[in-house]
């Protein structure tokens, strides 16, 4: 039996040049049909006519032609993001399970995804989506690829294919964890003997990316393990440009003071000296905190990340003696001692204690790291204490957990 079958025209506009694959059943088990819901071949032909060969240029071209609805990322903090989206809700603790469940009910995978993390305060204008793609990539790698393809989970690979396409097209971390022999099977126009591969092909083609990978083979380089580069100190500091106040202003001295400490902190992280609990901090954790991505996207950031310096939030706390401490002084005891305690308590109540918060925050949709600085009223904490605060902040990936 010849397993190579050419697809014919369908109502969605696909042509005879589309993927030569068999949409059939295997071992009496129904597989998802390998069919693109739009005319992907017209888009590919247009790319070829423009002589686009660089994989990054090709991916950008495909993104512009395939992804619909609201723009993927903010290009300015002043702009508003309007347009249709695909809204999904996922549980960070069960990100893969809840993602696959949500994908089952998506009508149009080409729409910009808008991601809500359960119990977290965030409005997805690009950052949470990048975080979601990164987390799903990590879980997919561990479950579906690290120990080989799992045939008994073959139906899941349909949604794995969809997620690979979404990650590529929606400015996510590249899913560069697929072994080369599997990539070659995906590139083949013949139906695979492995149902997992066939399901991945069907999922990829829901966004036209199977046809794109087969007809524009340089794109496959973006999926090869090792094609992505980990962030290093120079690149991180180049990406996170500080926005200092004007020279001669009172603020710039405080800003440079905290920035130089931040640079030192980055170097300590890179050398493996920083951790929070059992979690050893890496440079990617800082980038994740600011942007939601653990590495610079292939297509770059729509808004370049930067550091903004904030005045710390100051809290004045009444420093009074607790009632339990006052109760320990009995009238039967030395009245002088009692009187002294009362006077001390009054003095403390008249001079409230000032507390300043130096915890960094981030606007991950705008790629902004907010670093609190000192003021004439409050100084920075000692270096070790400040770095401990940074450890706690950068080790957390929640968007303001409620």
Secondary structure, DSSP 4 states (H G I P E B T S, - for coil): ----------TT---TTS------EETTEE------SS-HHHHHHHHHHTT--SHHHHHHHHHHHH-BSS-SS-S-TT----S--EEEEE-GGGHHHHHHHHHTT-S-TTBPEEEEETTB----SSHHHHHHHHHHHHHHIIIIITT---GGGTTHHHHHHHHHHHHHHTT------B-HHHHHHHH-SSPPSSHHHHHHHHHHHTTTHHHHHHHSGGGGGGGBTT-S----HHHHHHHSEE-PPPTTSHHHHHHHHHHHHHHHHHHHHHTT--EETTEEP-HHHHHHHHHS-SS--TT--SS--EEEEEEPEEEEE--PPPHHHHHTS-TTS-HHHHHHHHHHHHHHHHSPEEEEE---EEETTTTEEEEEE--SS-PPPPHHHHHHHHHHHHT---SSB-
